[in-house]
Amino acid sequence: MPSPATVEVVRNAFISGAEQMRRNLYRSAHSPVIYEMKDCSVGIYDAEGRLLGQAPGLPFFLGSLGGTLRAVIRIKGYEAFREGDIWVVNDSTICGSHLNDVTVFAPVFVEGALRGFSAAKAHWNDIGAKEAGYVGDTVDIFQEGLRIGPTCIFRDGRLDQQIVDLIALNSRFPTALVGDLMAEISACRTGVERFSSIVERFGWDQMQKSIRLVFDQSEAEDRASVSEIPDGVYAADGYLDSDPVTEDPVYIQVTVTVAGDSMTVDLTGSNQQCVGSINSGVVQTRSAMEQAFKFLVNPHAPVSGGNFRNLEVIAPKGTCFNPSETAPCLHYGPHLSLAMDLIIKALSEVIPERAAAGHVGDSWNVILVGENEYGLFLSGESLTGGWGAYEGGDGESALIHSSAGDFKNFPIETMEHRYPLIMRRHGLREGSGGDGKWRGGLGIVREYEILAPVTVQLWFERTVQPSWGLFGGGDGAAPEVWVYRPGQPGVHMLKANNLKVEAGTRLLVKTGGGGGWGDPTERSAEDHARDRRLELVI
């Protein structure tokens, strides 16, 4: 049996290997959405698709990578994989997310035996959807771009250029696409090399025993943490503003059952498959529910393949959480983010010390598409907002939504250099946090001046039911977007697809604030004075 020191060295060796994968991906990617904004994740897995090591990235991606590997193994069988292979897949039915999020993975062979996988997932700006950008009005998967089933693009170490050419031919940005694909391949090869070196250093037997102990420890910690939650059935529900096609609200219902050291999250009763693209494949749904579980259960411990064994997720077929194979999934995040928040809300009454008020509930996308002297360009952003307060502290201001994790903002200098715009204003949105004993975090204000004709795509959610307060705290401010055309009064809009605007148009964007915690009258005089001094309240 390996010593505790050996177990920890092996655990951290895989984490370090994943970190090297991540850095190679950033450094070699072609598109700013990857090398600046970090819209990607990487991981190293065993032969069953169980996590061995991950680096900071998008939690949505990190959870779904293992699920994607397990789905591909079920579809293709182990006999499909050879040493030197590189595979690619993006099909929403398999990966759970939209087609722009492309998974690349490589099998790891040690002395001729399949021992694991390295995998990367990253957002590609264009995969051939019916329009450039983050299309808001798709009604089936065929309008959202090129679907790639599990496809081997390197066989025995040799690139199949015809497959790469076929994928590139379906993108409006083929050069960037190939560059980003090769960056993911580089990351996966790094993972293969690191996996092999760990086995070489410790030996297969010692490494396998160490990993088994890591998994057992993770499971035991999860079970111990859940067992501290009182047994019972807890429920919460909520609405998204609208399906982008029908404008009908999207209803989400969450029922959490705690029994001993196990938890079940049941999404029965939630909206049926949406006509528009607020849908997610079951792999991505499971990933989001695992993330909410991790918020509440042993949140500070590392994640491994031993976690989540005591979590069952029920996502009925035909709902927006488990739709048909041809369902549109482009906006797969809003209903998942709401469900995650509702899990925390449902359990807040019995574990208030682990919970937080409602926080950033959406990606809040602003996208510009146009042409300049270099050809077609696409500027895409996911904006920050206020997080919910918690017992003992105010919510953080100007952070990305939790499912994006290590996602970074798009530097203004980079945007102004690459695209025809000037950022006239960027700052905190005063008074946007929910009032309370502990105040919700603040959203932001951004004002864009557009210098050339472009089309604008907007996606802003959670205005009808903004980030809620808990235990008497106030709700955070809802987001707002105003479009000012030259010489015209402002028009308020939250969702727009291919909105054509002329040079001189200004976009004034205000993101939402986090919910407050507790009775506002219990907030200390010192904190009130600090709020006024720092102009955090109006």
N, C-alpha and C positions, 0 to 999 in steps of 0.2 A: 504494500500500500504506500503511495507517495506521501511524503511529509507535507504538513500544511504550507511550508515555505515553497515547496515545488508546485503545489496546487495554485498558489497565488501567482507564482512566476508564469506558469502556463496560462492562467486566466489573462494576465496582463500582456503576455506575448501576443495573444490573439487580438486584444484591444489595440495594441501598438501596431500590429499588422494592418488592421482596418484603418487606423489613422494614416498610415503611409499610403494606402489605397486612396483615401479621401484627398490627400495633398496632391497626389499625382493626377487625380481627376480634375481638381481645380486648376492646376498649373498647365494642363494640356488642352483644356476645353476651349472651344472657339467662341461660344456665345456668352455674353455678360450675365444672362439668367443663371448660368452655372458658375462661372469664375468670379463674378461679383456678388450675386444674390444667393448663391449656394443652394439652388433649387435641385438638390440631389442627395443621395444617401448611398452608403456602401456597407457591406457586411461579409463576414466569413462564417460558413455553415458546415455542419457535418453532413454525412451522406444521406441523412433523413430530412435535411432542410432545417435542422435545429441550430439556433444561433450560438456561435462560439465567440465572436467578437464584433463589435460595431464601433463606429466613430460618430461624433456628433453630426446630426443631419436632420432631415425632416422626419419626425416620428411617424407620420402617415406612411412614408416610404419604408422606414426601418421595419415596421410591423408587417408590411405587405410583402417584403422581399422573401421572407421565409415561406409565407403562404403561397407565393407564386412558384417558388422552387418545388414545393410539395405538390402543387397542382400539375406542374410540368412532368414531374416524376410519375404521377398517376397516369397521365396521358401517354407519355412516350415509353415509360419503362426504363430501368437502369441500363438495359442493353443498348440503348440509343447513344450513350455517351462514350467518347473515346478521349484518350490523352491528347492534349493540344487543341481540343474543341473550344470554340466560342459560340454561344447561342444568344439569340435576341428574341424578345417577345413583348408585345404591348396590348394584346387583345383584352378588352375590359372584362370579359367573362373570366379570364384567367388571372389577370393582375388586379382587377377591381377598380382601377382608376381610369382616367381618360387616356385616350390614345397618345397624347403628347408625352406622357410619362412612360419612358421606354426602359425596360429592364434588359440588361446584358449580364450574362453569367458564364462562368467557366467551371467545368468539373476539375477536381483535384485528384490525381492518381499518385499513389505512393507504392513503389515496387509492384506496379501493374494492377493494383486494386483501387477501386473508386473509394476515396476516403472523405470527400467533402466537396464544397463548392465555394467559389467567391462570386459576389454579385454586386452590381451597381444599378442604380435607378436614377434617371435624370430627366428633366423636362426639356423637350425639344420644341423650339418656337413654332415650327410648322411641320405637320405630318400629312398635309394634303386635304384639310377640311374644305368644306364648300366655300369658305371665305378665309382670308388671312386673319390670324389673331385668335382671340378667345371667343369663339362664336357663341352668341347667346340664344339662338332660336332653333337649334337642331331638334329634330323629332325622331331620329333613329341613328344608329351607330354608323351607318353608311355615309351620313353627311359630315361625320366628324374626322374623317381621314382614313389613312391606310391602316387596316387591321393586319397585324403580324402575329400569326400563331407561332408556337415554338419552332424556331428556324436556326439551323446550324450554319453559321457564316464562315467559320474557320473549321475545316475538317483535317485532322492530323497535322495541324499547324499551318495549313495553307488556306488563304483567303479565297472565298468564292466571290469574285468581283461582280458577277452577274447579279447576285442578290443585293449587293451594296448599290449597284447602279439602279436596280429596280426601285429600291427604297428612296434613293436620292431623286429619281425621276418624278416621284410623287410629292415632292416638297417645293415650295416657293423659294426656299433658302438651301439649295442642295450643298453648297460648299460648307455652310455652318453645320448642316446635318451630318455630313461625313466627318467633319472635325470633331463634333461632339461624340459621335459613335466611336471614333478611334480613341478618344479620351476615356470613355467607359471601358473599352477593351484594354487600354493601358492599366487602368485601375484593377481590372479583374486579373490580369497577368501578374500584377504586383501581389494580389491576394494569394494566387497559386504559389508563387515563390515563397511568400512568408509562411504559408501553411506547411509547405515541404520542409522549410528550414527548422520549424518548430519540431516536427516529427524527427528530423535528423538529429536535433540537439537532445531531445528527451527520450526518443524511442517511442514506437507506436503504443506499446503496452502502458508505459508510464503516462503518456499523454492521454490515452483513452480513460484510464482510471482517474486521472486528475479532472477531466471534463465531467465524468460521471459524478464526482463529488461536488463539483460546482453546480451541476444541475440539481442534485439532491438538496444542496444547501438553499438554492433559490426557491425551490418548491416548498421546503420546510418554512422558510421565512414568509412566503406568501400565505401559507395556510395559517401560520401563527397570527399574522396580521388580520386576516379575515375573521378568525375566531374571536377576536376582540370586539367585533361589531355585533350588537344584539341580533339574535335571530329574528327574522320577520320578513314581511313583504312591503316594499316601499315603492311608491310610484310618483311620477311627474310627467307632465305633458306640456307641449308648446306648439307654436306655429312659426313657419317661415312666411314672409310677406306674400310670396307668389311663386307659382310655377311660371317660368319665363314665357311660355307659349300661351297658356290658357288664362293666366293671371289669377288662378285659384290659389288660395293659401294651401300650404303643405303642412299637414298635421303629423306630429311626432309624439308617440307615446312610449314611455320607458317604464318597465316594471323590473325592479331589482329584488331578488329573493336571496336572503342570506340564511344558510342552514349549516351550522357548525363551522367548518373551515372552508366551505365552498360557497361560491356566488354564481347566480344565474342572472344574466341580463336578457330580458325578453322584449323584443321590439314589436310583438303582436299588437295590432290595433293601429299601427302607423299607416301613413298614406300608401295607397296602392302605387304601383309604378307610375311615375309622372309622365305626362305627355312630353314635356320638356326634359331638359338634361339633368334634373336633380335626382340622380340615381347613382348607385354604387354597386359594383360587384361584391359578392359576399366575402371575398378575400380582403378587400379594403374595408368593408364593414367590420369584420372581425378585428382588423388592425386598430381601428378607431376605438372600439370598445375595450381593447386591451390597454390603450393609452389612458382612457378614463379610469380603468381599474388601477393602473399604475399611479395615477394622481393620488389615489386614496389608500392604496395598499403598499406598504413598504417602499415609499417613493424615492428614498435616497440610495437604495442599493442598486448595483449594476444589474442590467438585464441579461439573461442568458436563456438558453433553450429549456431550462427548467422552470421558468416563470409561466404563469397563466394556465398551469395544468388544472387548477381548481376553479377556473372560469369557464362557464358554458354560455355561449351566445346563441340566442334563438332569433333568426331573421327569416320570417316566413317567405316562401317563394311567391313572387308576384308583387311584393312590396317594393318601395323605393330602395330598400336595403338589400334586396335579392331579386333583381328584375330579370326579364327575359334576355336571351343572348343578343338580341338586336336593339336593346334599349339604349337611348342616348345617355351618356355618362359624363359629358364634358364638365358640368358643374357638380362634381361628386362630393364637394366638401361641405356645403352649407348645412345639409340635413345631418351629416355626421357630426359636425361641430355642435349643432344644437342637441343631438342625442347625448354627446359627451357631457355637455353642461347639465343636461337633465339628470344624468346619473348622479352627478355631484349634488344637485339640488335635492334629489330624492333621498339621499343618505345624510344630508346636512343636519336633519333633526336629531339623529342618533349619534353622529360623529362630527359635531360642529367644529371641533379642534382640527379636523383634517380637511374641511371643506372651505370653499371660497364663494363669494358672490359671482354673478354672471360677468363674463369678461368678453374680450374681442370674439365676436361670433361669426366672422366672415372674412373672406380674403380681401374684400373691398378693392376690386381691380380697376385700374385706369390704364387703358391701352390705346395707343395711337398707331395708325397704319397709314403710310403714304409713300411717296417716291421722291428721291432727290437725285443728284448727279451720279450717285453710285448705284441707283436702282431702288428696288422695294426695301422699305425698312419697317420694323415693328418694335415699338417700345412697350414693354409690359411691366406693370408694377402690382405688387400686393402691399397694401398700406397697413401701417401700425395703428393701434388704438389703445384704450385703457383696459387694464385688467381689474378684476374684482377684488375688493377688500377681503380681508380674512380676520379671524380672531387674533387680535394683537398687532395688526399692521394695515396701513393703507395699501391700496392696489398700485401696482407699478404703472407708469405712464408711457405711452408711445412704444409699446411692444407689439411684435407680430402675434398673430393668433397661435395658440398652443400647439396645434397640429403641425405648424411649420417649423417649430423648434429653432434650429440654427440658421434659419432663413435670414438674410440680411436685406437692408433697404438698398435701393438702387442709388448710388452716389449722384448727387445733383450735378457735379462736375462732369461725370461720365455721360449723363443724360443730355446736358446742354452741348456737349462736344459732338455726340453722335446723332442727335435728333433736332428738328427745327422747333425748339421751345426755349423759353426762359422761365425759371422758377422764381416768381415774384415774391412768394411768401412761403415760409415753412416754419412752423412753430407749434407749441402746445395749444390746444383748444380750451380756453379758459372756461371754468364752470361746467365742464362736461362730465366730471366724475359724480357718481351718485353720493348723496349726502349720507352721513351716518356717524356712529361712534368712531368708525374707521372709514375713511373716504375712499371711493373708487378712483382708479387711475384715470388720467386725462387722455382724450383722443388728440388728434393733431389737425392742423389746418394747412392745406397746401393750395397755392394759387399758381396755375400754369398759364402762361401767355403763349399761344401757338402762333408760330411765325410763317406757316405755309399751309395750304389746303391739306387737310387730312380727314380720315374717318376716325371716329371715336367709339370705343367700346367701353361700357361701364357695367359694373356689377356691384351693387350695394344692397345688402340684406340686413335683416333684423331691425327694421324701423317700427313695425307694428308692435313687436314684443322685443324691446331693446334689452340690454344686459340688466338683469334684475338684481335688486337688493335682497339681502337676507336679514331676518330678525329685526325688522323695522327700518332697515337701511333703504335709501332711495334708489331708483333705477338710474343707470347711466344715460347720458344724452344719446338720442338716436342719430345715426349718420345723416348727412345732407350733401347734396351735390347741386351746384348751380352752374348753368351754362350761359355765358354772356357773349352774344354775338355783337360785332361792332355796331354801335349806335342803337342797340335794342335792349329792352329790359331783360333781366335774368329769367331763365326758365328752370324750374326745379325738376330734376329727373334722377332716378336711382338706377335704372337699367336702360342701356341703349346698345343697339347693335348696328354697326356701320352708319353711325350718325355723321353725315358730311358737314364739316364746318370750314369756314374760310380763315385766311390769315387774319390775325388780330383777335380771334376768339379767346376768351379767358374761361378757364374752368376753376371754380372755387369749390374745394373739396373739404368736408369736415367729417372726420371719422368719429365713431361712437366712443363713449366713456364706459368705464367699469362700474358695476353696482356697488353700493355702499353696504356696510355691515353694522347692524345695531342701531339703537335709538340715537338720532343726531343730537339730542339734548345732553347725551352723555359724553360728547366729545369734549376734550379738555380745552380750557381757555388758552393754554399754550399752543395747542395744535390749531385752534381757530386763528390765533394771531399769526402763526407761521403761514397758514393758508393765505391770509390777506397780504402778508409781507411779500410772499413769492408770487402773488397774483394768480393763485391756483383756483380762486373762486371769484365770481363777479361781485 
